[in-house]
Amino acid sequence: MPVLLTNITSELIQEALDKTGADSVISVLREGETIPIDCGVPLQMETIKLDYPEKVTERINAILEDAFRAGDVELVLEPDSLGLMILNTAKDFEIFKKKNIYVVNSGKLEKFKACLC
């Protein structure tokens, strides 16, 4: 069962679901952010305060561990500081060897074309 892990806060969430085939979403958002639409699948919201980077990394790691226990994880990320933290933490799970990762670029989803080796 594919799980979409994302920090997207736009209508692109539906396109992300279509591209990944995910049947549930874990949304990792900054405190105060929300998803503006009903994505039509089970949604788990995780809110993160970006005050202390070490705690953010620990929190993201715990979220990723839970996501990988729940199923096959797909990443679709905004190219911002939170997205980079998620991507950097995900490398510990060797996600780059297994998956396509999508990022938002100019309002569209595109495959991530770099490696954090």
Jmol script that loads the backbone (N, CA, C; Angstrom):
load data "model"
ATOM      1  N   MET A   1       0.848  -1.174   0.000  1.00  0.00           N
ATOM      2  CA  MET A   1       0.000   0.000   0.000  1.00  0.00           C
ATOM      3  C   MET A   1       0.892   1.235   0.000  1.00  0.00           C
ATOM      4  N   PRO A   2       0.942   1.994  -1.091  1.00  0.00           N
ATOM      5  CA  PRO A   2       1.777   3.184  -1.172  1.00  0.00           C
ATOM      6  C   PRO A   2       1.275   4.308  -0.258  1.00  0.00           C
ATOM      7  N   VAL A   3       2.231   4.957   0.392  1.00  0.00           N
ATOM      8  CA  VAL A   3       1.952   6.085   1.267  1.00  0.00           C
ATOM      9  C   VAL A   3       2.680   7.291   0.694  1.00  0.00           C
ATOM     10  N   LEU A   4       1.962   8.380   0.476  1.00  0.00           N
ATOM     11  CA  LEU A   4       2.561   9.616  -0.006  1.00  0.00           C
ATOM     12  C   LEU A   4       2.979  10.450   1.195  1.00  0.00           C
ATOM     13  N   LEU A   5       4.270  10.773   1.275  1.00  0.00           N
ATOM     14  CA  LEU A   5       4.762  11.678   2.303  1.00  0.00           C
ATOM     15  C   LEU A   5       5.114  12.972   1.600  1.00  0.00           C
ATOM     16  N   THR A   6       4.513  14.079   2.047  1.00  0.00           N
ATOM     17  CA  THR A   6       4.660  15.335   1.337  1.00  0.00           C
ATOM     18  C   THR A   6       4.602  16.534   2.270  1.00  0.00           C
ATOM     19  N   ASN A   7       5.123  17.644   1.791  1.00  0.00           N
ATOM     20  CA  ASN A   7       4.960  18.921   2.480  1.00  0.00           C
ATOM     21  C   ASN A   7       4.248  19.933   1.573  1.00  0.00           C
ATOM     22  N   ILE A   8       3.577  19.441   0.549  1.00  0.00           N
ATOM     23  CA  ILE A   8       2.836  20.295  -0.387  1.00  0.00           C
ATOM     24  C   ILE A   8       1.611  20.886   0.305  1.00  0.00           C
ATOM     25  N   THR A   9       1.362  22.166   0.045  1.00  0.00           N
ATOM     26  CA  THR A   9       0.186  22.830   0.618  1.00  0.00           C
ATOM     27  C   THR A   9      -0.704  23.402  -0.488  1.00  0.00           C
ATOM     28  N   SER A  10      -0.632  22.829  -1.685  1.00  0.00           N
ATOM     29  CA  SER A  10      -1.421  23.337  -2.806  1.00  0.00           C
ATOM     30  C   SER A  10      -2.267  22.227  -3.415  1.00  0.00           C
ATOM     31  N   GLU A  11      -2.996  22.593  -4.451  1.00  0.00           N
ATOM     32  CA  GLU A  11      -3.837  21.626  -5.159  1.00  0.00           C
ATOM     33  C   GLU A  11      -3.017  20.564  -5.878  1.00  0.00           C
ATOM     34  N   LEU A  12      -1.705  20.729  -5.954  1.00  0.00           N
ATOM     35  CA  LEU A  12      -0.849  19.721  -6.575  1.00  0.00           C
ATOM     36  C   LEU A  12      -0.878  18.400  -5.820  1.00  0.00           C
ATOM     37  N   ILE A  13      -1.458  18.391  -4.650  1.00  0.00           N
ATOM     38  CA  ILE A  13      -1.564  17.154  -3.874  1.00  0.00           C
ATOM     39  C   ILE A  13      -2.304  16.082  -4.674  1.00  0.00           C
ATOM     40  N   GLN A  14      -3.315  16.489  -5.441  1.00  0.00           N
ATOM     41  CA  GLN A  14      -4.058  15.510  -6.248  1.00  0.00           C
ATOM     42  C   GLN A  14      -3.188  14.936  -7.351  1.00  0.00           C
ATOM     43  N   GLU A  15      -2.408  15.780  -8.008  1.00  0.00           N
ATOM     44  CA  GLU A  15      -1.480  15.293  -9.032  1.00  0.00           C
ATOM     45  C   GLU A  15      -0.432  14.363  -8.406  1.00  0.00           C
ATOM     46  N   ALA A  16       0.017  14.697  -7.202  1.00  0.00           N
ATOM     47  CA  ALA A  16       0.976  13.857  -6.493  1.00  0.00           C
ATOM     48  C   ALA A  16       0.387  12.471  -6.241  1.00  0.00           C
ATOM     49  N   LEU A  17      -0.875  12.425  -5.838  1.00  0.00           N
ATOM     50  CA  LEU A  17      -1.539  11.132  -5.623  1.00  0.00           C
ATOM     51  C   LEU A  17      -1.629  10.351  -6.925  1.00  0.00           C
ATOM     52  N   ASP A  18      -1.964  11.034  -8.018  1.00  0.00           N
ATOM     53  CA  ASP A  18      -2.061  10.371  -9.318  1.00  0.00           C
ATOM     54  C   ASP A  18      -0.704   9.806  -9.764  1.00  0.00           C
ATOM     55  N   LYS A  19       0.366  10.587  -9.604  1.00  0.00           N
ATOM     56  CA  LYS A  19       1.693  10.156 -10.058  1.00  0.00           C
ATOM     57  C   LYS A  19       2.253   9.003  -9.221  1.00  0.00           C
ATOM     58  N   THR A  20       1.945   8.991  -7.945  1.00  0.00           N
ATOM     59  CA  THR A  20       2.530   7.984  -7.057  1.00  0.00           C
ATOM     60  C   THR A  20       1.639   6.766  -6.858  1.00  0.00           C
ATOM     61  N   GLY A  21       0.343   6.909  -7.121  1.00  0.00           N
ATOM     62  CA  GLY A  21      -0.583   5.806  -6.880  1.00  0.00           C
ATOM     63  C   GLY A  21      -0.829   5.551  -5.404  1.00  0.00           C
ATOM     64  N   ALA A  22      -0.499   6.526  -4.569  1.00  0.00           N
ATOM     65  CA  ALA A  22      -0.651   6.367  -3.119  1.00  0.00           C
ATOM     66  C   ALA A  22      -2.121   6.322  -2.729  1.00  0.00           C
ATOM     67  N   ASP A  23      -2.400   5.543  -1.681  1.00  0.00           N
ATOM     68  CA  ASP A  23      -3.776   5.482  -1.199  1.00  0.00           C
ATOM     69  C   ASP A  23      -3.932   6.074   0.194  1.00  0.00           C
ATOM     70  N   SER A  24      -2.872   6.745   0.666  1.00  0.00           N
ATOM     71  CA  SER A  24      -2.967   7.538   1.888  1.00  0.00           C
ATOM     72  C   SER A  24      -1.869   8.598   1.854  1.00  0.00           C
ATOM     73  N   VAL A  25      -2.044   9.641   2.671  1.00  0.00           N
ATOM     74  CA  VAL A  25      -1.118  10.774   2.672  1.00  0.00           C
ATOM     75  C   VAL A  25      -0.668  11.070   4.100  1.00  0.00           C
ATOM     76  N   ILE A  26       0.632  11.275   4.232  1.00  0.00           N
ATOM     77  CA  ILE A  26       1.183  11.843   5.463  1.00  0.00           C
ATOM     78  C   ILE A  26       1.696  13.216   5.069  1.00  0.00           C
ATOM     79  N   SER A  27       1.065  14.232   5.611  1.00  0.00           N
ATOM     80  CA  SER A  27       1.396  15.607   5.281  1.00  0.00           C
ATOM     81  C   SER A  27       2.230  16.202   6.411  1.00  0.00           C
ATOM     82  N   VAL A  28       3.467  16.561   6.101  1.00  0.00           N
ATOM     83  CA  VAL A  28       4.383  17.148   7.074  1.00  0.00           C
ATOM     84  C   VAL A  28       4.425  18.644   6.786  1.00  0.00           C
ATOM     85  N   LEU A  29       3.835  19.412   7.687  1.00  0.00           N
ATOM     86  CA  LEU A  29       3.678  20.846   7.453  1.00  0.00           C
ATOM     87  C   LEU A  29       4.260  21.665   8.589  1.00  0.00           C
ATOM     88  N   ARG A  30       4.609  22.897   8.255  1.00  0.00           N
ATOM     89  CA  ARG A  30       5.018  23.838   9.290  1.00  0.00           C
ATOM     90  C   ARG A  30       3.812  24.172  10.150  1.00  0.00           C
ATOM     91  N   GLU A  31       4.085  24.516  11.388  1.00  0.00           N
ATOM     92  CA  GLU A  31       3.024  24.921  12.297  1.00  0.00           C
ATOM     93  C   GLU A  31       2.215  26.050  11.656  1.00  0.00           C
ATOM     94  N   GLY A  32       0.897  25.887  11.612  1.00  0.00           N
ATOM     95  CA  GLY A  32       0.001  26.893  11.037  1.00  0.00           C
ATOM     96  C   GLY A  32      -0.389  26.644   9.592  1.00  0.00           C
ATOM     97  N   GLU A  33       0.289  25.724   8.886  1.00  0.00           N
ATOM     98  CA  GLU A  33      -0.057  25.413   7.498  1.00  0.00           C
ATOM     99  C   GLU A  33      -1.107  24.311   7.443  1.00  0.00           C
ATOM    100  N   THR A  34      -1.879  24.298   6.361  1.00  0.00           N
ATOM    101  CA  THR A  34      -2.865  23.242   6.136  1.00  0.00           C
ATOM    102  C   THR A  34      -2.902  22.899   4.650  1.00  0.00           C
ATOM    103  N   ILE A  35      -3.553  21.799   4.339  1.00  0.00           N
ATOM    104  CA  ILE A  35      -3.813  21.431   2.949  1.00  0.00           C
ATOM    105  C   ILE A  35      -5.156  22.044   2.577  1.00  0.00           C
ATOM    106  N   PRO A  36      -5.231  22.783   1.452  1.00  0.00           N
ATOM    107  CA  PRO A  36      -6.446  23.520   1.121  1.00  0.00           C
ATOM    108  C   PRO A  36      -7.593  22.704   0.536  1.00  0.00           C
ATOM    109  N   ILE A  37      -7.362  21.423   0.241  1.00  0.00           N
ATOM    110  CA  ILE A  37      -8.414  20.621  -0.391  1.00  0.00           C
ATOM    111  C   ILE A  37      -8.554  19.283   0.312  1.00  0.00           C
ATOM    112  N   ASP A  38      -9.684  18.640   0.079  1.00  0.00           N
ATOM    113  CA  ASP A  38      -9.881  17.265   0.535  1.00  0.00           C
ATOM    114  C   ASP A  38      -9.249  16.376  -0.524  1.00  0.00           C
ATOM    115  N   CYS A  39      -8.254  15.604  -0.160  1.00  0.00           N
ATOM    116  CA  CYS A  39      -7.528  14.813  -1.151  1.00  0.00           C
ATOM    117  C   CYS A  39      -8.202  13.478  -1.453  1.00  0.00           C
ATOM    118  N   GLY A  40      -9.274  13.138  -0.758  1.00  0.00           N
ATOM    119  CA  GLY A  40     -10.045  11.945  -1.082  1.00  0.00           C
ATOM    120  C   GLY A  40      -9.460  10.631  -0.588  1.00  0.00           C
ATOM    121  N   VAL A  41      -8.379  10.680   0.159  1.00  0.00           N
ATOM    122  CA  VAL A  41      -7.772   9.484   0.751  1.00  0.00           C
ATOM    123  C   VAL A  41      -7.478   9.785   2.217  1.00  0.00           C
ATOM    124  N   PRO A  42      -7.225   8.758   3.019  1.00  0.00           N
ATOM    125  CA  PRO A  42      -6.882   9.022   4.423  1.00  0.00           C
ATOM    126  C   PRO A  42      -5.681   9.964   4.533  1.00  0.00           C
ATOM    127  N   LEU A  43      -5.809  10.942   5.387  1.00  0.00           N
ATOM    128  CA  LEU A  43      -4.797  11.980   5.546  1.00  0.00           C
ATOM    129  C   LEU A  43      -4.349  12.055   6.996  1.00  0.00           C
ATOM    130  N   GLN A  44      -3.049  11.974   7.193  1.00  0.00           N
ATOM    131  CA  GLN A  44      -2.454  12.138   8.521  1.00  0.00           C
ATOM    132  C   GLN A  44      -1.641  13.425   8.477  1.00  0.00           C
ATOM    133  N   MET A  45      -1.986  14.389   9.312  1.00  0.00           N
ATOM    134  CA  MET A  45      -1.272  15.674   9.351  1.00  0.00           C
ATOM    135  C   MET A  45      -0.249  15.644  10.475  1.00  0.00           C
ATOM    136  N   GLU A  46       0.972  15.983  10.160  1.00  0.00           N
ATOM    137  CA  GLU A  46       2.055  16.099  11.134  1.00  0.00           C
ATOM    138  C   GLU A  46       2.555  17.538  11.079  1.00  0.00           C
ATOM    139  N   THR A  47       2.503  18.232  12.197  1.00  0.00           N
ATOM    140  CA  THR A  47       2.925  19.624  12.259  1.00  0.00           C
ATOM    141  C   THR A  47       4.294  19.708  12.918  1.00  0.00           C
ATOM    142  N   ILE A  48       5.151  20.535  12.322  1.00  0.00           N
ATOM    143  CA  ILE A  48       6.515  20.669  12.821  1.00  0.00           C
ATOM    144  C   ILE A  48       6.842  22.140  13.055  1.00  0.00           C
ATOM    145  N   LYS A  49       7.436  22.417  14.215  1.00  0.00           N
ATOM    146  CA  LYS A  49       7.992  23.738  14.495  1.00  0.00           C
ATOM    147  C   LYS A  49       9.452  23.700  14.061  1.00  0.00           C
ATOM    148  N   LEU A  50       9.870  24.681  13.298  1.00  0.00           N
ATOM    149  CA  LEU A  50      11.229  24.686  12.767  1.00  0.00           C
ATOM    150  C   LEU A  50      12.221  25.414  13.670  1.00  0.00           C
ATOM    151  N   ASP A  51      11.891  25.572  14.945  1.00  0.00           N
ATOM    152  CA  ASP A  51      12.733  26.327  15.871  1.00  0.00           C
ATOM    153  C   ASP A  51      14.097  25.687  16.120  1.00  0.00           C
ATOM    154  N   TYR A  52      14.126  24.375  16.283  1.00  0.00           N
ATOM    155  CA  TYR A  52      15.358  23.672  16.637  1.00  0.00           C
ATOM    156  C   TYR A  52      15.638  22.584  15.607  1.00  0.00           C
ATOM    157  N   PRO A  53      16.599  22.800  14.719  1.00  0.00           N
ATOM    158  CA  PRO A  53      16.865  21.845  13.635  1.00  0.00           C
ATOM    159  C   PRO A  53      17.092  20.405  14.096  1.00  0.00           C
ATOM    160  N   GLU A  54      17.760  20.204  15.241  1.00  0.00           N
ATOM    161  CA  GLU A  54      18.008  18.843  15.706  1.00  0.00           C
ATOM    162  C   GLU A  54      16.691  18.135  16.021  1.00  0.00           C
ATOM    163  N   LYS A  55      15.779  18.847  16.654  1.00  0.00           N
ATOM    164  CA  LYS A  55      14.486  18.251  16.993  1.00  0.00           C
ATOM    165  C   LYS A  55      13.654  18.013  15.734  1.00  0.00           C
ATOM    166  N   VAL A  56      13.783  18.895  14.748  1.00  0.00           N
ATOM    167  CA  VAL A  56      13.061  18.722  13.486  1.00  0.00           C
ATOM    168  C   VAL A  56      13.521  17.429  12.815  1.00  0.00           C
ATOM    169  N   THR A  57      14.813  17.213  12.768  1.00  0.00           N
ATOM    170  CA  THR A  57      15.356  16.000  12.148  1.00  0.00           C
ATOM    171  C   THR A  57      14.879  14.754  12.889  1.00  0.00           C
ATOM    172  N   GLU A  58      14.892  14.800  14.206  1.00  0.00           N
ATOM    173  CA  GLU A  58      14.400  13.661  14.995  1.00  0.00           C
ATOM    174  C   GLU A  58      12.929  13.395  14.702  1.00  0.00           C
ATOM    175  N   ARG A  59      12.138  14.449  14.622  1.00  0.00           N
ATOM    176  CA  ARG A  59      10.696  14.316  14.364  1.00  0.00           C
ATOM    177  C   ARG A  59      10.450  13.750  12.970  1.00  0.00           C
ATOM    178  N   ILE A  60      11.163  14.280  11.973  1.00  0.00           N
ATOM    179  CA  ILE A  60      11.013  13.784  10.602  1.00  0.00           C
ATOM    180  C   ILE A  60      11.429  12.317  10.529  1.00  0.00           C
ATOM    181  N   ASN A  61      12.506  11.964  11.203  1.00  0.00           N
ATOM    182  CA  ASN A  61      12.957  10.570  11.230  1.00  0.00           C
ATOM    183  C   ASN A  61      11.867   9.667  11.801  1.00  0.00           C
ATOM    184  N   ALA A  62      11.234  10.086  12.893  1.00  0.00           N
ATOM    185  CA  ALA A  62      10.156   9.288  13.497  1.00  0.00           C
ATOM    186  C   ALA A  62       8.972   9.164  12.537  1.00  0.00           C
ATOM    187  N   ILE A  63       8.630  10.236  11.846  1.00  0.00           N
ATOM    188  CA  ILE A  63       7.527  10.209  10.873  1.00  0.00           C
ATOM    189  C   ILE A  63       7.863   9.240   9.739  1.00  0.00           C
ATOM    190  N   LEU A  64       9.095   9.306   9.234  1.00  0.00           N
ATOM    191  CA  LEU A  64       9.505   8.397   8.159  1.00  0.00           C
ATOM    192  C   LEU A  64       9.503   6.941   8.617  1.00  0.00           C
ATOM    193  N   GLU A  65       9.966   6.683   9.831  1.00  0.00           N
ATOM    194  CA  GLU A  65       9.942   5.311  10.341  1.00  0.00           C
ATOM    195  C   GLU A  65       8.517   4.772  10.370  1.00  0.00           C
ATOM    196  N   ASP A  66       7.587   5.575  10.876  1.00  0.00           N
ATOM    197  CA  ASP A  66       6.179   5.162  10.910  1.00  0.00           C
ATOM    198  C   ASP A  66       5.638   4.956   9.500  1.00  0.00           C
ATOM    199  N   ALA A  67       6.004   5.849   8.577  1.00  0.00           N
ATOM    200  CA  ALA A  67       5.526   5.739   7.196  1.00  0.00           C
ATOM    201  C   ALA A  67       6.022   4.449   6.543  1.00  0.00           C
ATOM    202  N   PHE A  68       7.304   4.122   6.739  1.00  0.00           N
ATOM    203  CA  PHE A  68       7.853   2.902   6.148  1.00  0.00           C
ATOM    204  C   PHE A  68       7.246   1.656   6.765  1.00  0.00           C
ATOM    205  N   ARG A  69       6.852   1.723   8.026  1.00  0.00           N
ATOM    206  CA  ARG A  69       6.154   0.587   8.636  1.00  0.00           C
ATOM    207  C   ARG A  69       4.755   0.432   8.035  1.00  0.00           C
ATOM    208  N   ALA A  70       4.137   1.542   7.644  1.00  0.00           N
ATOM    209  CA  ALA A  70       2.774   1.514   7.109  1.00  0.00           C
ATOM    210  C   ALA A  70       2.723   1.030   5.664  1.00  0.00           C
ATOM    211  N   GLY A  71       3.817   1.192   4.913  1.00  0.00           N
ATOM    212  CA  GLY A  71       3.787   0.780   3.523  1.00  0.00           C
ATOM    213  C   GLY A  71       4.941   1.327   2.726  1.00  0.00           C
ATOM    214  N   ASP A  72       4.777   1.293   1.423  1.00  0.00           N
ATOM    215  CA  ASP A  72       5.762   1.755   0.462  1.00  0.00           C
ATOM    216  C   ASP A  72       5.686   3.282   0.411  1.00  0.00           C
ATOM    217  N   VAL A  73       6.762   3.999   0.706  1.00  0.00           N
ATOM    218  CA  VAL A  73       6.733   5.456   0.830  1.00  0.00           C
ATOM    219  C   VAL A  73       7.149   6.133  -0.469  1.00  0.00           C
ATOM    220  N   GLU A  74       6.348   7.100  -0.880  1.00  0.00           N
ATOM    221  CA  GLU A  74       6.624   7.948  -2.038  1.00  0.00           C
ATOM    222  C   GLU A  74       6.785   9.375  -1.532  1.00  0.00           C
ATOM    223  N   LEU A  75       7.784  10.114  -2.043  1.00  0.00           N
ATOM    224  CA  LEU A  75       8.007  11.498  -1.629  1.00  0.00           C
ATOM    225  C   LEU A  75       7.645  12.473  -2.742  1.00  0.00           C
ATOM    226  N   VAL A  76       6.886  13.499  -2.400  1.00  0.00           N
ATOM    227  CA  VAL A  76       6.617  14.626  -3.278  1.00  0.00           C
ATOM    228  C   VAL A  76       6.783  15.861  -2.407  1.00  0.00           C
ATOM    229  N   LEU A  77       7.763  16.710  -2.765  1.00  0.00           N
ATOM    230  CA  LEU A  77       8.174  17.766  -1.857  1.00  0.00           C
ATOM    231  C   LEU A  77       8.213  19.154  -2.496  1.00  0.00           C
ATOM    232  N   GLU A  78       7.934  20.141  -1.677  1.00  0.00           N
ATOM    233  CA  GLU A  78       8.179  21.539  -2.034  1.00  0.00           C
ATOM    234  C   GLU A  78       9.680  21.766  -1.876  1.00  0.00           C
ATOM    235  N   PRO A  79      10.297  22.554  -2.756  1.00  0.00           N
ATOM    236  CA  PRO A  79      11.733  22.812  -2.644  1.00  0.00           C
ATOM    237  C   PRO A  79      12.014  23.949  -1.657  1.00  0.00           C
ATOM    238  N   ASP A  80      11.762  23.689  -0.395  1.00  0.00           N
ATOM    239  CA  ASP A  80      12.000  24.683   0.643  1.00  0.00           C
ATOM    240  C   ASP A  80      12.793  24.034   1.766  1.00  0.00           C
ATOM    241  N   SER A  81      13.005  24.747   2.844  1.00  0.00           N
ATOM    242  CA  SER A  81      13.840  24.204   3.926  1.00  0.00           C
ATOM    243  C   SER A  81      13.249  22.928   4.516  1.00  0.00           C
ATOM    244  N   LEU A  82      11.942  22.867   4.696  1.00  0.00           N
ATOM    245  CA  LEU A  82      11.318  21.661   5.233  1.00  0.00           C
ATOM    246  C   LEU A  82      11.463  20.498   4.251  1.00  0.00           C
ATOM    247  N   GLY A  83      11.238  20.757   2.971  1.00  0.00           N
ATOM    248  CA  GLY A  83      11.409  19.722   1.952  1.00  0.00           C
ATOM    249  C   GLY A  83      12.826  19.182   1.935  1.00  0.00           C
ATOM    250  N   LEU A  84      13.809  20.075   2.073  1.00  0.00           N
ATOM    251  CA  LEU A  84      15.204  19.646   2.099  1.00  0.00           C
ATOM    252  C   LEU A  84      15.496  18.806   3.337  1.00  0.00           C
ATOM    253  N   MET A  85      14.927  19.183   4.477  1.00  0.00           N
ATOM    254  CA  MET A  85      15.122  18.391   5.693  1.00  0.00           C
ATOM    255  C   MET A  85      14.517  17.001   5.542  1.00  0.00           C
ATOM    256  N   ILE A  86      13.340  16.921   4.934  1.00  0.00           N
ATOM    257  CA  ILE A  86      12.700  15.618   4.707  1.00  0.00           C
ATOM    258  C   ILE A  86      13.568  14.773   3.771  1.00  0.00           C
ATOM    259  N   LEU A  87      14.021  15.384   2.684  1.00  0.00           N
ATOM    260  CA  LEU A  87      14.851  14.684   1.704  1.00  0.00           C
ATOM    261  C   LEU A  87      16.154  14.204   2.329  1.00  0.00           C
ATOM    262  N   ASN A  88      16.785  15.059   3.101  1.00  0.00           N
ATOM    263  CA  ASN A  88      18.046  14.703   3.744  1.00  0.00           C
ATOM    264  C   ASN A  88      17.858  13.553   4.737  1.00  0.00           C
ATOM    265  N   THR A  89      16.765  13.569   5.482  1.00  0.00           N
ATOM    266  CA  THR A  89      16.487  12.494   6.434  1.00  0.00           C
ATOM    267  C   THR A  89      16.115  11.205   5.702  1.00  0.00           C
ATOM    268  N   ALA A  90      15.415  11.316   4.595  1.00  0.00           N
ATOM    269  CA  ALA A  90      14.987  10.136   3.830  1.00  0.00           C
ATOM    270  C   ALA A  90      16.161   9.368   3.246  1.00  0.00           C
ATOM    271  N   LYS A  91      17.288  10.028   3.031  1.00  0.00           N
ATOM    272  CA  LYS A  91      18.440   9.313   2.467  1.00  0.00           C
ATOM    273  C   LYS A  91      18.909   8.197   3.402  1.00  0.00           C
ATOM    274  N   ASP A  92      18.670   8.355   4.706  1.00  0.00           N
ATOM    275  CA  ASP A  92      19.036   7.301   5.653  1.00  0.00           C
ATOM    276  C   ASP A  92      18.208   6.029   5.448  1.00  0.00           C
ATOM    277  N   PHE A  93      17.091   6.152   4.758  1.00  0.00           N
ATOM    278  CA  PHE A  93      16.224   5.012   4.469  1.00  0.00           C
ATOM    279  C   PHE A  93      16.487   4.451   3.069  1.00  0.00           C
ATOM    280  N   GLU A  94      17.544   4.935   2.426  1.00  0.00           N
ATOM    281  CA  GLU A  94      17.943   4.512   1.085  1.00  0.00           C
ATOM    282  C   GLU A  94      16.804   4.632   0.073  1.00  0.00           C
ATOM    283  N   ILE A  95      16.008   5.659   0.230  1.00  0.00           N
ATOM    284  CA  ILE A  95      14.859   5.852  -0.656  1.00  0.00           C
ATOM    285  C   ILE A  95      15.297   6.159  -2.089  1.00  0.00           C
ATOM    286  N   PHE A  96      16.498   6.706  -2.276  1.00  0.00           N
ATOM    287  CA  PHE A  96      16.961   7.067  -3.618  1.00  0.00           C
ATOM    288  C   PHE A  96      17.192   5.849  -4.502  1.00  0.00           C
ATOM    289  N   LYS A  97      17.481   4.716  -3.903  1.00  0.00           N
ATOM    290  CA  LYS A  97      17.713   3.500  -4.678  1.00  0.00           C
ATOM    291  C   LYS A  97      16.416   2.859  -5.140  1.00  0.00           C
ATOM    292  N   LYS A  98      15.290   3.233  -4.527  1.00  0.00           N
ATOM    293  CA  LYS A  98      14.045   2.513  -4.756  1.00  0.00           C
ATOM    294  C   LYS A  98      12.967   3.316  -5.470  1.00  0.00           C
ATOM    295  N   LYS A  99      12.996   4.613  -5.369  1.00  0.00           N
ATOM    296  CA  LYS A  99      11.832   5.407  -5.751  1.00  0.00           C
ATOM    297  C   LYS A  99      12.174   6.584  -6.643  1.00  0.00           C
ATOM    298  N   ASN A 100      11.164   7.029  -7.362  1.00  0.00           N
ATOM    299  CA  ASN A 100      11.199   8.348  -7.960  1.00  0.00           C
ATOM    300  C   ASN A 100      10.740   9.329  -6.895  1.00  0.00           C
ATOM    301  N   ILE A 101      11.397  10.442  -6.836  1.00  0.00           N
ATOM    302  CA  ILE A 101      11.018  11.489  -5.905  1.00  0.00           C
ATOM    303  C   ILE A 101      10.623  12.685  -6.755  1.00  0.00           C
ATOM    304  N   TYR A 102       9.508  13.310  -6.415  1.00  0.00           N
ATOM    305  CA  TYR A 102       9.033  14.460  -7.167  1.00  0.00           C
ATOM    306  C   TYR A 102       9.172  15.725  -6.339  1.00  0.00           C
ATOM    307  N   VAL A 103       9.495  16.828  -7.032  1.00  0.00           N
ATOM    308  CA  VAL A 103       9.549  18.140  -6.395  1.00  0.00           C
ATOM    309  C   VAL A 103       8.699  19.110  -7.206  1.00  0.00           C
ATOM    310  N   VAL A 104       8.218  20.138  -6.537  1.00  0.00           N
ATOM    311  CA  VAL A 104       7.449  21.178  -7.205  1.00  0.00           C
ATOM    312  C   VAL A 104       8.429  22.134  -7.866  1.00  0.00           C
ATOM    313  N   ASN A 105       8.222  22.373  -9.166  1.00  0.00           N
ATOM    314  CA  ASN A 105       9.060  23.300  -9.910  1.00  0.00           C
ATOM    315  C   ASN A 105       8.168  24.112 -10.830  1.00  0.00           C
ATOM    316  N   SER A 106       8.103  25.410 -10.607  1.00  0.00           N
ATOM    317  CA  SER A 106       7.281  26.310 -11.427  1.00  0.00           C
ATOM    318  C   SER A 106       5.834  25.849 -11.506  1.00  0.00           C
ATOM    319  N   GLY A 107       5.291  25.400 -10.387  1.00  0.00           N
ATOM    320  CA  GLY A 107       3.889  25.004 -10.327  1.00  0.00           C
ATOM    321  C   GLY A 107       3.582  23.629 -10.886  1.00  0.00           C
ATOM    322  N   LYS A 108       4.624  22.842 -11.221  1.00  0.00           N
ATOM    323  CA  LYS A 108       4.428  21.493 -11.750  1.00  0.00           C
ATOM    324  C   LYS A 108       5.277  20.512 -10.948  1.00  0.00           C
ATOM    325  N   LEU A 109       4.874  19.256 -10.978  1.00  0.00           N
ATOM    326  CA  LEU A 109       5.669  18.214 -10.338  1.00  0.00           C
ATOM    327  C   LEU A 109       6.666  17.655 -11.343  1.00  0.00           C
ATOM    328  N   GLU A 110       7.919  17.583 -10.921  1.00  0.00           N
ATOM    329  CA  GLU A 110       8.965  17.042 -11.775  1.00  0.00           C
ATOM    330  C   GLU A 110       9.795  16.049 -10.967  1.00  0.00           C
ATOM    331  N   LYS A 111      10.355  15.065 -11.647  1.00  0.00           N
ATOM    332  CA  LYS A 111      11.225  14.108 -10.975  1.00  0.00           C
ATOM    333  C   LYS A 111      12.451  14.840 -10.436  1.00  0.00           C
ATOM    334  N   PHE A 112      12.843  14.457  -9.244  1.00  0.00           N
ATOM    335  CA  PHE A 112      14.039  15.011  -8.610  1.00  0.00           C
ATOM    336  C   PHE A 112      15.256  14.462  -9.344  1.00  0.00           C
ATOM    337  N   LYS A 113      16.173  15.340  -9.764  1.00  0.00           N
ATOM    338  CA  LYS A 113      17.279  14.908 -10.608  1.00  0.00           C
ATOM    339  C   LYS A 113      18.631  15.126  -9.953  1.00  0.00           C
ATOM    340  N   ALA A 114      18.735  14.874  -8.681  1.00  0.00           N
ATOM    341  CA  ALA A 114      20.002  14.992  -7.972  1.00  0.00           C
ATOM    342  C   ALA A 114      20.093  13.861  -6.972  1.00  0.00           C
ATOM    343  N   CYS A 115      21.241  13.726  -6.373  1.00  0.00           N
ATOM    344  CA  CYS A 115      21.419  12.662  -5.379  1.00  0.00           C
ATOM    345  C   CYS A 115      22.078  13.230  -4.143  1.00  0.00           C
ATOM    346  N   LEU A 116      21.575  12.855  -2.993  1.00  0.00           N
ATOM    347  CA  LEU A 116      22.200  13.233  -1.720  1.00  0.00           C
ATOM    348  C   LEU A 116      22.949  12.019  -1.200  1.00  0.00           C
ATOM    349  N   CYS A 117      24.023  11.680  -1.864  1.00  0.00           N
ATOM    350  CA  CYS A 117      24.784  10.474  -1.523  1.00  0.00           C
ATOM    351  C   CYS A 117      25.683  10.711  -0.329  1.00  0.00           C
TER     352      CYS A 117
END
end "model"
wireframe off; spacefill off
backbone 0.3
color backbone group
